[in-house]
Amino acid sequence: MYITAKLKNTYADLAFYEESHTYVHQKKQLTPASNIVESFAEEFDTEKHATRVAFKRGISKEVVKKEWADGAKEAAGFGTITHNFGERYAQAKFFDNTDLSIIIPSNGHERAVIRYWNGLPAHIIPVYLELRMYSKEYSYAGTCDILLYNTITKKFILADYKTNKDLFKNFRGKRMYTPFGHFLDMPYNHYQIQLSLYQVLLEEQGFEVEDRHIVWLLPDGNYKLYKTKDLRKLLKKYLNDYRRSN
């Protein structure tokens, strides 16, 4: 596919090191987009909150911290497994044209992946899975789960799978930092920023994006699709201000 080849060639000089989650372009280490997103939110104070929860539950702080660490590790592992299943299914269905009957879902989230791919309109086609992109101008990089192409408008759609139990979980009305102080600090808003950062990366190379989708995979085999806000204006101002101050 011409578009896929063009995208691959555009970012061919970007190196990614899995273990350290490091992006390198022309020997220069780039900031991961996820780090930029995290900079807009207060870092979770594990000691403080573990102490509070431990007192409330009548258990030790160490037990609470271990529960949280184990839960985070399990969630991350589950998310990776689900993403890998989605990539394998989409690769077989749209790129390799292989037998889909041998790709059997093992849980509701994986059934939701299949439902998502089988429900795509005919004029929307996937052109890249796990696209790693970078910006020369702003020195950051990121990886988009799914890049779709609208064959009618000739524009792209960015999409990411999410397996969170709750996309809208927020602690006591806490908000994010400037320029996103109007946003509640919750996963959904983090992902809105993340997808707009990806849009900046694509459009720097001349690829036009028309939409950004969060594909929330649910344990009952269904999914919810959220079209996110275009936050490029706020992000570009922040990135330009940050660049001038450093």
CYANA upper distance limits for C-alpha pairs under 8 A (distance plus 0.5 A):
  1 MET  CA      5 ALA  CA      6.83
  1 MET  CA    127 VAL  CA      8.25
  2 TYR  CA      6 LYS  CA      6.65
  3 ILE  CA      7 LEU  CA      6.72
  3 ILE  CA    127 VAL  CA      7.24
  4 THR  CA      8 LYS  CA      6.68
  4 THR  CA    127 VAL  CA      5.86
  4 THR  CA    128 TYR  CA      6.56
  5 ALA  CA      9 ASN  CA      6.61
  6 LYS  CA     10 THR  CA      6.59
  7 LEU  CA     11 TYR  CA      7.09
  7 LEU  CA    128 TYR  CA      8.50
  8 LYS  CA     12 ALA  CA      6.31
 10 THR  CA    205 GLN  CA      8.27
 11 TYR  CA    132 ARG  CA      7.65
 11 TYR  CA    133 MET  CA      6.54
 11 TYR  CA    134 TYR  CA      7.81
 13 ASP  CA     25 HIS  CA      6.89
 13 ASP  CA     26 GLN  CA      7.82
 14 LEU  CA     23 TYR  CA      7.46
 14 LEU  CA     24 VAL  CA      6.47
 14 LEU  CA     25 HIS  CA      5.48
 14 LEU  CA     26 GLN  CA      8.22
 14 LEU  CA    132 ARG  CA      8.15
 14 LEU  CA    133 MET  CA      7.93
 14 LEU  CA    134 TYR  CA      7.75
 15 ALA  CA     23 TYR  CA      6.22
 15 ALA  CA     24 VAL  CA      5.57
 15 ALA  CA     25 HIS  CA      6.82
 16 PHE  CA     21 HIS  CA      7.49
 16 PHE  CA     22 THR  CA      6.15
 16 PHE  CA     23 TYR  CA      5.10
 16 PHE  CA     24 VAL  CA      6.86
 17 TYR  CA     21 HIS  CA      6.04
 17 TYR  CA     22 THR  CA      5.62
 17 TYR  CA     23 TYR  CA      7.05
 18 GLU  CA     22 THR  CA      7.40
 21 HIS  CA     32 PRO  CA      8.49
 22 THR  CA     29 GLN  CA      7.56
 22 THR  CA     30 LEU  CA      7.91
 22 THR  CA     32 PRO  CA      7.82
 23 TYR  CA     29 GLN  CA      6.33
 23 TYR  CA     30 LEU  CA      5.94
 23 TYR  CA     31 THR  CA      7.81
 23 TYR  CA     32 PRO  CA      7.51
 23 TYR  CA    141 ALA  CA      7.09
 24 VAL  CA     28 LYS  CA      5.83
 24 VAL  CA     29 GLN  CA      4.93
 24 VAL  CA     30 LEU  CA      6.27
 25 HIS  CA     29 GLN  CA      7.00
 25 HIS  CA     30 LEU  CA      7.61
 30 LEU  CA    134 TYR  CA      8.48
 30 LEU  CA    139 SER  CA      5.80
 30 LEU  CA    140 TYR  CA      5.27
 30 LEU  CA    141 ALA  CA      6.67
 31 THR  CA     35 ASN  CA      7.27
 31 THR  CA     36 ILE  CA      8.02
 31 THR  CA    139 SER  CA      6.93
 31 THR  CA    140 TYR  CA      4.87
 31 THR  CA    141 ALA  CA      6.68
 32 PRO  CA     36 ILE  CA      7.47
 32 PRO  CA    140 TYR  CA      6.15
 32 PRO  CA    141 ALA  CA      5.63
 32 PRO  CA    142 GLY  CA      6.21
 33 ALA  CA     37 VAL  CA      6.95
 33 ALA  CA    140 TYR  CA      6.66
 33 ALA  CA    141 ALA  CA      6.16
 33 ALA  CA    142 GLY  CA      5.67
 33 ALA  CA    194 GLN  CA      7.21
 33 ALA  CA    197 LEU  CA      7.34
 33 ALA  CA    198 TYR  CA      8.41
 34 SER  CA     38 GLU  CA      6.70
 34 SER  CA    142 GLY  CA      7.98
 34 SER  CA    194 GLN  CA      7.38
 35 ASN  CA     39 SER  CA      6.77
 36 ILE  CA     40 PHE  CA      7.64
 37 VAL  CA     41 ALA  CA      8.01
 37 VAL  CA    190 HIS  CA      6.72
 37 VAL  CA    193 ILE  CA      7.04
 37 VAL  CA    194 GLN  CA      6.85
 38 GLU  CA     42 GLU  CA      8.35
 38 GLU  CA     43 GLU  CA      8.29
 38 GLU  CA    190 HIS  CA      8.32
 39 SER  CA    177 TYR  CA      8.46
 40 PHE  CA    176 MET  CA      6.16
 40 PHE  CA    177 TYR  CA      5.25
 40 PHE  CA    178 THR  CA      7.40
 40 PHE  CA    179 PRO  CA      8.49
 40 PHE  CA    180 PHE  CA      7.67
 41 ALA  CA    175 ARG  CA      8.21
 41 ALA  CA    176 MET  CA      5.44
 41 ALA  CA    177 TYR  CA      6.29
 41 ALA  CA    185 ASP  CA      7.15
 42 GLU  CA    176 MET  CA      7.72
 42 GLU  CA    177 TYR  CA      8.16
 45 ASP  CA     49 HIS  CA      6.74
 46 THR  CA     50 ALA  CA      6.23
 46 THR  CA     65 LYS  CA      7.96
 47 GLU  CA     51 THR  CA      6.57
 48 LYS  CA     52 ARG  CA      6.97
 49 HIS  CA     53 VAL  CA      6.63
 50 ALA  CA     54 ALA  CA      6.35
 50 ALA  CA     61 LYS  CA      6.01
 50 ALA  CA     62 GLU  CA      8.47
 50 ALA  CA     64 VAL  CA      6.42
 50 ALA  CA     65 LYS  CA      6.69
 51 THR  CA     55 PHE  CA      6.71
 51 THR  CA     61 LYS  CA      5.95
 52 ARG  CA     56 LYS  CA      6.81
 53 VAL  CA     57 ARG  CA      6.62
 53 VAL  CA     61 LYS  CA      8.25
 53 VAL  CA     64 VAL  CA      7.79
 54 ALA  CA     58 GLY  CA      6.21
 54 ALA  CA     59 ILE  CA      5.51
 54 ALA  CA     60 SER  CA      6.00
 54 ALA  CA     61 LYS  CA      5.64
 54 ALA  CA     63 VAL  CA      8.48
 54 ALA  CA     64 VAL  CA      6.78
 55 PHE  CA     59 ILE  CA      7.12
 55 PHE  CA     60 SER  CA      8.19
 55 PHE  CA     61 LYS  CA      8.50
 59 ILE  CA     63 VAL  CA      7.44
 59 ILE  CA     64 VAL  CA      8.10
 60 SER  CA     64 VAL  CA      7.23
 61 LYS  CA     65 LYS  CA      6.76
 62 GLU  CA     66 LYS  CA      6.64
 63 VAL  CA     67 GLU  CA      6.71
 64 VAL  CA     68 TRP  CA      6.79
 65 LYS  CA     69 ALA  CA      6.60
 66 LYS  CA     70 ASP  CA      6.47
 67 GLU  CA     71 GLY  CA      6.51
 68 TRP  CA     72 ALA  CA      6.57
 69 ALA  CA     73 LYS  CA      6.64
 70 ASP  CA     74 GLU  CA      6.61
 71 GLY  CA     75 ALA  CA      6.58
 72 ALA  CA     76 ALA  CA      6.57
 73 LYS  CA     77 GLY  CA      6.61
 74 GLU  CA     78 PHE  CA      6.57
 75 ALA  CA     79 GLY  CA      6.57
 76 ALA  CA     80 THR  CA      6.73
 77 GLY  CA     81 ILE  CA      6.75
 78 PHE  CA     82 THR  CA      6.67
 79 GLY  CA     83 HIS  CA      6.60
 79 GLY  CA    162 LYS  CA      8.04
 79 GLY  CA    163 THR  CA      6.53
 80 THR  CA     84 ASN  CA      6.60
 81 ILE  CA     85 PHE  CA      6.74
 82 THR  CA     86 GLY  CA      6.73
 82 THR  CA    109 HIS  CA      7.51
 82 THR  CA    110 GLU  CA      6.79
 82 THR  CA    163 THR  CA      8.49
 83 HIS  CA     87 GLU  CA      6.68
 83 HIS  CA    145 ASP  CA      8.45
 83 HIS  CA    161 TYR  CA      7.56
 84 ASN  CA     88 ARG  CA      6.62
 85 PHE  CA     89 TYR  CA      6.62
 85 PHE  CA    110 GLU  CA      7.38
 86 GLY  CA     90 ALA  CA      6.56
 86 GLY  CA    110 GLU  CA      7.72
 86 GLY  CA    113 VAL  CA      6.38
 86 GLY  CA    114 ILE  CA      8.11
 87 GLU  CA     91 GLN  CA      6.38
 87 GLU  CA    129 LEU  CA      7.13
 88 ARG  CA     92 ALA  CA      6.68
 89 TYR  CA     93 LYS  CA      6.60
 89 TYR  CA    100 LEU  CA      7.76
 89 TYR  CA    103 ILE  CA      7.21
 89 TYR  CA    114 ILE  CA      7.90
 90 ALA  CA     94 PHE  CA      6.26
 90 ALA  CA     95 PHE  CA      7.89
 90 ALA  CA    117 TRP  CA      7.56
 91 GLN  CA     95 PHE  CA      5.54
 91 GLN  CA     96 ASP  CA      6.54
 91 GLN  CA    129 LEU  CA      8.44
 92 ALA  CA     96 ASP  CA      5.32
 92 ALA  CA     97 ASN  CA      5.93
 92 ALA  CA     98 THR  CA      5.67
 92 ALA  CA     99 ASP  CA      7.75
 92 ALA  CA    100 LEU  CA      7.23
 93 LYS  CA     97 ASN  CA      5.74
 93 LYS  CA     98 THR  CA      7.05
 93 LYS  CA     99 ASP  CA      8.48
 93 LYS  CA    100 LEU  CA      7.26
 94 PHE  CA    126 PRO  CA      7.75
 99 ASP  CA    103 ILE  CA      8.48
105 PRO  CA    110 GLU  CA      5.63
105 PRO  CA    111 ARG  CA      6.16
106 SER  CA    110 GLU  CA      7.05
106 SER  CA    111 ARG  CA      8.27
107 ASN  CA    111 ARG  CA      6.93
107 ASN  CA    219 PRO  CA      7.74
107 ASN  CA    221 GLY  CA      8.17
108 GLY  CA    112 ALA  CA      6.62
108 GLY  CA    218 LEU  CA      7.21
108 GLY  CA    219 PRO  CA      4.92
108 GLY  CA    220 ASP  CA      5.48
108 GLY  CA    221 GLY  CA      4.55
108 GLY  CA    222 ASN  CA      8.00
109 HIS  CA    113 VAL  CA      6.92
109 HIS  CA    163 THR  CA      8.03
109 HIS  CA    217 LEU  CA      5.94
109 HIS  CA    218 LEU  CA      5.96
109 HIS  CA    219 PRO  CA      5.49
109 HIS  CA    220 ASP  CA      7.65
109 HIS  CA    221 GLY  CA      6.12
109 HIS  CA    222 ASN  CA      8.10
110 GLU  CA    114 ILE  CA      7.06
110 GLU  CA    221 GLY  CA      7.66
111 ARG  CA    115 ARG  CA      6.74
111 ARG  CA    221 GLY  CA      5.39
111 ARG  CA    222 ASN  CA      7.90
112 ALA  CA    116 TYR  CA      6.59
112 ALA  CA    217 LEU  CA      6.23
112 ALA  CA    218 LEU  CA      7.12
112 ALA  CA    219 PRO  CA      8.33
112 ALA  CA    220 ASP  CA      8.28
112 ALA  CA    221 GLY  CA      4.86
112 ALA  CA    222 ASN  CA      5.27
112 ALA  CA    223 TYR  CA      6.12
113 VAL  CA    117 TRP  CA      6.89
113 VAL  CA    217 LEU  CA      7.42
113 VAL  CA    223 TYR  CA      8.33
114 ILE  CA    118 ASN  CA      6.50
115 ARG  CA    119 GLY  CA      6.49
115 ARG  CA    221 GLY  CA      8.22
115 ARG  CA    222 ASN  CA      7.57
115 ARG  CA    223 TYR  CA      8.34
116 TYR  CA    120 LEU  CA      7.17
116 TYR  CA    223 TYR  CA      7.58
120 LEU  CA    124 ILE  CA      6.88
120 LEU  CA    125 ILE  CA      8.19
123 HIS  CA    150 ASN  CA      6.40
123 HIS  CA    151 THR  CA      5.87
123 HIS  CA    152 ILE  CA      7.08
124 ILE  CA    148 LEU  CA      6.95
124 ILE  CA    149 TYR  CA      6.13
124 ILE  CA    150 ASN  CA      5.22
124 ILE  CA    151 THR  CA      6.81
125 ILE  CA    148 LEU  CA      5.94
125 ILE  CA    149 TYR  CA      5.81
125 ILE  CA    150 ASN  CA      7.16
125 ILE  CA    151 THR  CA      7.99
126 PRO  CA    146 ILE  CA      7.60
126 PRO  CA    147 LEU  CA      6.39
126 PRO  CA    148 LEU  CA      4.73
126 PRO  CA    149 TYR  CA      6.64
127 VAL  CA    147 LEU  CA      6.42
127 VAL  CA    148 LEU  CA      6.13
127 VAL  CA    149 TYR  CA      6.94
128 TYR  CA    146 ILE  CA      6.72
128 TYR  CA    147 LEU  CA      5.68
128 TYR  CA    148 LEU  CA      7.65
129 LEU  CA    144 CYS  CA      7.92
129 LEU  CA    145 ASP  CA      6.14
129 LEU  CA    146 ILE  CA      5.37
129 LEU  CA    147 LEU  CA      6.83
130 GLU  CA    143 THR  CA      6.39
130 GLU  CA    144 CYS  CA      5.85
130 GLU  CA    145 ASP  CA      5.02
130 GLU  CA    146 ILE  CA      6.70
131 LEU  CA    143 THR  CA      5.80
131 LEU  CA    144 CYS  CA      5.72
131 LEU  CA    145 ASP  CA      7.20
131 LEU  CA    146 ILE  CA      7.83
131 LEU  CA    147 LEU  CA      7.87
132 ARG  CA    141 ALA  CA      7.73
132 ARG  CA    142 GLY  CA      6.19
132 ARG  CA    143 THR  CA      4.75
132 ARG  CA    144 CYS  CA      7.08
133 MET  CA    141 ALA  CA      5.99
133 MET  CA    142 GLY  CA      6.03
133 MET  CA    143 THR  CA      6.73
133 MET  CA    198 TYR  CA      8.19
133 MET  CA    201 LEU  CA      6.85
133 MET  CA    202 LEU  CA      7.80
134 TYR  CA    139 SER  CA      7.62
134 TYR  CA    140 TYR  CA      6.23
134 TYR  CA    141 ALA  CA      4.52
134 TYR  CA    142 GLY  CA      7.01
134 TYR  CA    201 LEU  CA      6.39
135 SER  CA    139 SER  CA      5.80
135 SER  CA    140 TYR  CA      6.07
135 SER  CA    141 ALA  CA      6.77
135 SER  CA    201 LEU  CA      6.00
135 SER  CA    204 GLU  CA      7.56
136 LYS  CA    140 TYR  CA      8.14
138 TYR  CA    239 LEU  CA      7.15
138 TYR  CA    240 ASN  CA      8.26
138 TYR  CA    243 ARG  CA      7.84
141 ALA  CA    201 LEU  CA      8.11
142 GLY  CA    198 TYR  CA      7.25
143 THR  CA    198 TYR  CA      8.33
144 CYS  CA    158 LEU  CA      7.62
144 CYS  CA    159 ALA  CA      7.57
144 CYS  CA    160 ASP  CA      6.99
144 CYS  CA    198 TYR  CA      7.57
145 ASP  CA    159 ALA  CA      6.91
145 ASP  CA    160 ASP  CA      5.51
145 ASP  CA    161 TYR  CA      7.30
146 ILE  CA    158 LEU  CA      6.68
146 ILE  CA    159 ALA  CA      5.50
146 ILE  CA    160 ASP  CA      6.46
147 LEU  CA    156 PHE  CA      7.38
147 LEU  CA    157 ILE  CA      6.44
147 LEU  CA    158 LEU  CA      5.49
147 LEU  CA    159 ALA  CA      6.72
148 LEU  CA    156 PHE  CA      6.11
148 LEU  CA    157 ILE  CA      5.42
148 LEU  CA    158 LEU  CA      6.86
148 LEU  CA    159 ALA  CA      8.02
149 TYR  CA    154 LYS  CA      7.28
149 TYR  CA    155 LYS  CA      6.40
149 TYR  CA    156 PHE  CA      5.00
149 TYR  CA    157 ILE  CA      6.56
150 ASN  CA    154 LYS  CA      5.89
150 ASN  CA    155 LYS  CA      5.96
150 ASN  CA    156 PHE  CA      6.57
150 ASN  CA    157 ILE  CA      7.87
151 THR  CA    155 LYS  CA      7.95
155 LYS  CA    207 PHE  CA      8.02
155 LYS  CA    208 GLU  CA      5.86
155 LYS  CA    209 VAL  CA      5.92
155 LYS  CA    210 GLU  CA      6.35
156 PHE  CA    207 PHE  CA      7.88
156 PHE  CA    208 GLU  CA      6.62
156 PHE  CA    209 VAL  CA      4.99
156 PHE  CA    210 GLU  CA      6.36
156 PHE  CA    211 ASP  CA      7.66
157 ILE  CA    209 VAL  CA      6.29
157 ILE  CA    210 GLU  CA      6.39
157 ILE  CA    211 ASP  CA      5.39
157 ILE  CA    212 ARG  CA      6.16
157 ILE  CA    213 HIS  CA      7.83
158 LEU  CA    195 LEU  CA      7.47
158 LEU  CA    198 TYR  CA      8.29
158 LEU  CA    199 GLN  CA      7.97
158 LEU  CA    209 VAL  CA      7.98
158 LEU  CA    211 ASP  CA      6.94
158 LEU  CA    212 ARG  CA      5.20
158 LEU  CA    213 HIS  CA      6.59
159 ALA  CA    195 LEU  CA      8.22
159 ALA  CA    212 ARG  CA      6.28
159 ALA  CA    213 HIS  CA      5.01
159 ALA  CA    214 ILE  CA      6.25
159 ALA  CA    215 VAL  CA      7.33
160 ASP  CA    213 HIS  CA      7.07
160 ASP  CA    214 ILE  CA      5.80
160 ASP  CA    215 VAL  CA      6.41
161 TYR  CA    214 ILE  CA      6.79
161 TYR  CA    215 VAL  CA      5.29
161 TYR  CA    216 TRP  CA      6.58
161 TYR  CA    217 LEU  CA      7.36
162 LYS  CA    214 ILE  CA      7.44
162 LYS  CA    215 VAL  CA      6.52
162 LYS  CA    216 TRP  CA      5.37
162 LYS  CA    217 LEU  CA      6.57
163 THR  CA    216 TRP  CA      6.61
163 THR  CA    217 LEU  CA      5.89
163 THR  CA    218 LEU  CA      7.46
164 ASN  CA    216 TRP  CA      8.10
167 LEU  CA    186 MET  CA      7.43
167 LEU  CA    187 PRO  CA      5.71
167 LEU  CA    188 TYR  CA      5.62
168 PHE  CA    186 MET  CA      6.00
168 PHE  CA    187 PRO  CA      6.66
168 PHE  CA    188 TYR  CA      6.35
169 LYS  CA    186 MET  CA      6.00
169 LYS  CA    187 PRO  CA      7.50
170 ASN  CA    174 LYS  CA      7.27
170 ASN  CA    184 LEU  CA      7.41
170 ASN  CA    185 ASP  CA      6.52
170 ASN  CA    186 MET  CA      5.66
171 PHE  CA    185 ASP  CA      8.28
173 GLY  CA    184 LEU  CA      6.98
173 GLY  CA    185 ASP  CA      8.23
174 LYS  CA    184 LEU  CA      6.45
174 LYS  CA    185 ASP  CA      6.21
175 ARG  CA    181 GLY  CA      6.32
175 ARG  CA    182 HIS  CA      7.41
175 ARG  CA    183 PHE  CA      6.20
175 ARG  CA    184 LEU  CA      4.76
175 ARG  CA    185 ASP  CA      5.26
176 MET  CA    180 PHE  CA      6.12
176 MET  CA    181 GLY  CA      5.42
176 MET  CA    182 HIS  CA      7.78
176 MET  CA    183 PHE  CA      6.30
176 MET  CA    184 LEU  CA      6.51
176 MET  CA    185 ASP  CA      5.57
177 TYR  CA    181 GLY  CA      5.45
179 PRO  CA    234 LEU  CA      7.09
179 PRO  CA    238 TYR  CA      7.85
183 PHE  CA    189 ASN  CA      7.26
184 LEU  CA    189 ASN  CA      7.64
185 ASP  CA    189 ASN  CA      7.31
185 ASP  CA    190 HIS  CA      8.01
186 MET  CA    190 HIS  CA      7.02
187 PRO  CA    191 TYR  CA      6.72
188 TYR  CA    192 GLN  CA      6.81
189 ASN  CA    193 ILE  CA      6.90
190 HIS  CA    194 GLN  CA      6.73
191 TYR  CA    195 LEU  CA      6.63
191 TYR  CA    214 ILE  CA      8.11
192 GLN  CA    196 SER  CA      6.91
192 GLN  CA    228 THR  CA      6.07
192 GLN  CA    229 LYS  CA      6.94
192 GLN  CA    230 ASP  CA      8.48
192 GLN  CA    231 LEU  CA      8.21
193 ILE  CA    197 LEU  CA      6.70
193 ILE  CA    231 LEU  CA      7.07
194 GLN  CA    198 TYR  CA      6.94
195 LEU  CA    199 GLN  CA      6.80
195 LEU  CA    212 ARG  CA      6.74
195 LEU  CA    213 HIS  CA      8.49
195 LEU  CA    228 THR  CA      8.49
196 SER  CA    200 VAL  CA      6.86
196 SER  CA    212 ARG  CA      7.97
196 SER  CA    229 LYS  CA      8.36
196 SER  CA    230 ASP  CA      6.55
196 SER  CA    231 LEU  CA      6.12
196 SER  CA    232 ARG  CA      6.25
196 SER  CA    235 LEU  CA      8.43
197 LEU  CA    201 LEU  CA      7.04
197 LEU  CA    232 ARG  CA      7.58
197 LEU  CA    235 LEU  CA      7.79
198 TYR  CA    202 LEU  CA      6.90
199 GLN  CA    203 GLU  CA      6.56
199 GLN  CA    209 VAL  CA      7.04
199 GLN  CA    232 ARG  CA      8.13
200 VAL  CA    204 GLU  CA      6.57
200 VAL  CA    232 ARG  CA      7.13
201 LEU  CA    205 GLN  CA      7.57
202 LEU  CA    206 GLY  CA      7.27
202 LEU  CA    207 PHE  CA      5.93
202 LEU  CA    208 GLU  CA      7.81
202 LEU  CA    209 VAL  CA      8.15
203 GLU  CA    207 PHE  CA      5.29
203 GLU  CA    208 GLU  CA      6.18
203 GLU  CA    209 VAL  CA      7.61
211 ASP  CA    227 LYS  CA      7.43
211 ASP  CA    228 THR  CA      8.07
212 ARG  CA    227 LYS  CA      6.23
212 ARG  CA    228 THR  CA      6.09
212 ARG  CA    229 LYS  CA      8.15
212 ARG  CA    230 ASP  CA      8.40
213 HIS  CA    225 LEU  CA      7.00
213 HIS  CA    226 TYR  CA      5.99
213 HIS  CA    227 LYS  CA      5.20
213 HIS  CA    228 THR  CA      6.55
214 ILE  CA    225 LEU  CA      6.28
214 ILE  CA    226 TYR  CA      5.57
214 ILE  CA    227 LYS  CA      7.06
214 ILE  CA    228 THR  CA      7.69
215 VAL  CA    223 TYR  CA      7.11
215 VAL  CA    224 LYS  CA      6.49
215 VAL  CA    225 LEU  CA      5.35
215 VAL  CA    226 TYR  CA      7.15
216 TRP  CA    223 TYR  CA      5.88
216 TRP  CA    224 LYS  CA      5.59
216 TRP  CA    225 LEU  CA      6.78
216 TRP  CA    226 TYR  CA      8.33
217 LEU  CA    221 GLY  CA      8.02
217 LEU  CA    222 ASN  CA      7.02
217 LEU  CA    223 TYR  CA      5.03
217 LEU  CA    224 LYS  CA      7.25
218 LEU  CA    222 ASN  CA      5.94
218 LEU  CA    223 TYR  CA      5.83
218 LEU  CA    224 LYS  CA      8.22
231 LEU  CA    235 LEU  CA      6.75
232 ARG  CA    236 LYS  CA      6.34
233 LYS  CA    237 LYS  CA      6.84
234 LEU  CA    238 TYR  CA      6.74
235 LEU  CA    239 LEU  CA      6.48
236 LYS  CA    240 ASN  CA      6.44
237 LYS  CA    241 ASP  CA      6.54
238 TYR  CA    242 TYR  CA      6.49
239 LEU  CA    243 ARG  CA      6.56
240 ASN  CA    244 ARG  CA      6.72
241 ASP  CA    245 SER  CA      6.80
242 TYR  CA    246 ASN  CA      6.93
